[in-house]
Amino acid sequence: MRRAFFGARLLLSEIRLCIWRRGSKIERMMVQPVSEDLFARARRLIPGGVNSPVRAFRGVGGTPFFTASADGPFLRTADGQALIDFVCTWGPAIHGHNHPAVRSAISEALQRGTSFGTPNPYEVEMAERLVRLIPSVEQVRMCNSGTEATMSCIRLARGFTGRSKIVKFEGCYHGHVDSLLVKAGSGALTLGHPDSAGIPASFAAETIVLPYNDPEALRRVFREHGEGIAAVIVESYPANCGLILPLPGYLETLRAVTEEAGALLIFDEVMTGFRLGLAGVQGLVGLRPDLSAFGKVIGGGLPVGAFGGRADVMAFLAPEGPVYQAGTLSGNPLALAAGLAALQLLEEEDPFDRLSAASEILTKALQEAAARKGLPLQVVATGSMFAFFFAEEPVLNGSQATQSDRAAFAKVFHYALENGVYLPPSAFETCFISTAHTPAVIERAADVLASAIEAL
């Protein structure tokens, strides 16, 4: 038997592979492959070697690592490196990884089965909780992803209003929906292709793209096209082109303009929902959109999505109305059990002030390091979310985000990674903090990030 050694990066555990050949059993003991080996294998079988584009590290260069396990605020790579994680599975892990309460809820649900294809009690409990926590949501329907949630909101808005045009904002990413993957953020920006191939021009023609934080552009579009606009969809705090906050009064303008024109206002709270507060951004600013899309936190780390809003709008969904939407695994009991446990913890612990304090420590470290170095750095933070841009002026929209210094970000990313801190592998993503990030972990990460800035 052959055994490969990888020095200090060797995993403590080994994989036993049992191979059956011509009726005889051959056992081989193999060390778990390192990330480079796994990536080479993956590239032969999976487009780009990844199942979601931004994971490929194209925005920062280098080879992506593979995660073997995760616990609390840490990832452990297939190479045996422990990393402080500020990606948090791109948002869902607000309680950190592998939280005992979430794990217990999944285990309990698993004893009853994995999927039923019928209504189940978890669906009712989740609906009751969402309606109770979010004032704008009078009815809600579960689905399987944030993409499904936004797609369903768009279809429902068109069906309810009888109009076809949708307004979105440059740099805002709402999942890989045909009519919304126009001037999108997230991986589309990272890969340098804001408009995806495979989307017919006729689809894109029904989408009007505006700069975020520009109220006059919004008013002008509604003066010209208001009677044909079904809805405005917005990441209320855009978090897929870095993190961008609305100027004072901007979200209120969105509400007023859409209401006057008879168009629906859709808040995409897939990122921000339950991360910034129990009622998301809409709870913080005191606004009621007509429809909202949710995901991530409400699945406790398992695949999930939901959309909800006004009862009269939701009544247009089949089987009550003419707008069809369905999903075999919608309301999956394992996902909803995990999500309910995650939400229960948030209600019991009310950790939002603590998460904001942790964010302030990290952002202060970044700002002070940039000041010592004399570097132009814009740090944006709200609650448990933060991002930074190497730019001279504050970033107010997607176009300005793309003008930031990506090369500098890539250098910071790799320095941090080499020193045990994992940031999103793109200058156009948001960092997330969890309740599992203890003060000691936050201080360690702050030191690493400050050193990364100073090393530029």
C-alpha positions, 0 to 999 in steps of 0.5 A: 500500500502506498501512502502520500505524505504532505508534511505539516499540512497532512490531515489527521484523518484518512479515508478508507476506500473499499474497492470491489473487483471481480467479487474480491474486496481490495482495501486501500488506505489513502490520505485525503487529497489536497486541494490542488489535487481535488481541483485538478480532478474537479476541472475534468468533470465540472465546468471550471471545477466549481459548482458556483462561479465565484468559488473558482478564485478567478477574481483573486487568482490562485487555486481554490481550497476545498473545505473538509469540515467547519465548526463555529467560526472556522473552516478546516481545509482539505490541506489541514489549515484552519481558517477564520471564516468571514464568508459564512457560506455566503451569509446563512451561517449567522450562528457559525458552522455546525451549531448544536441547536441547528444540528439537533433540529436537523437530526430530529427532523431526519428521524421522521423522513427526508422529504414527503411531497405533501404539506408538513407541519414545519411549513406552517410553523415557518410561515407563522414565524415569518408573518409574525416577524416581518410586518409587510408579509401577510402571506408567504410561500416556501421555495428552494433558493433565493433565485427561485424566490426572486424569480417568483416575485417577478412572475407574480408582479407581472401577473398581478399588474398585467405589465411586463417591464421590470426595473433593477439596479446596476450591480444588484444580483438577484440570482441567475434569473433570465430577466434579472441577470442584466448588469448584475453583481456578484460572480458576474462582475467578478468574471467580467461579464455583467450580462450573461450569454444565453439570455435572449435580447427580447428578455433583456429588453423588458428589464430597465437597469438604473444606477443605485442611489440616483432618485432622479434617474428613477423618476425619469424612467417612471415618467417615460415608462411608468404605465408599463412597469410591473415592479422595481426589484432592489437589494435594499442594501446591495451586497453583491457588488461589495456592500453599498448603503442607500443615501438618506431617503432613497428607499423611501423614494422607491416606495413613493414612486412605485406606489404612485405608479401602481407598480410593485416594490420588491425587496430582495432580502436574501442577504439582509433578511435576519442578518441585520434584524429580525425584520431585515432592512425593511424593519430597520427603515420602517418601510413596507415593500409589496413583496419580499424575497428571503433565503440563506438564514431561514434555512440554517445552512440548508437550501431554502428560499421564500417569498411573501408580501401583501395578501391580495398579491399573493392570492394571484398564486396558483392554486388560488390564482393564475400565476403558476409556481411550484417545487417538489422539494419546497418546504423540505422538512430538514431545511425548515427544521434547520431554519426554524432553529436558527430563527429561534436562536436569533429571537432568544439571543438578540445578538445584533448589537454584539454582531455590530460591535464585532463589525466595528472592531474589524472596520476600525482596524482596516481604516486605521491600517489604511491611514497609516499606510496612506492608502485610499480605502472605503470601508462599509459596514452595517450590522454583521456585514462589512466590505471594503473598496480600494477607492478614493471616494465613497462607493454609492453604486455598482459602476463605482464599485467596478472602478475600485482597485481589484489588484489591491484587494487580491493581495489583501485576500491572499495575505489574509488567507495565508495567515488564517483568515478567509475573505470572499474571493472577490472584491465584489462580495460582502463579508459576514460575521457570526455569533460564533466569532468570539472577541478573541477571534475577532481581534486575531482577524483584525490584526491579520487584516491590518497587517494585510493592508500594511503589507501592500 
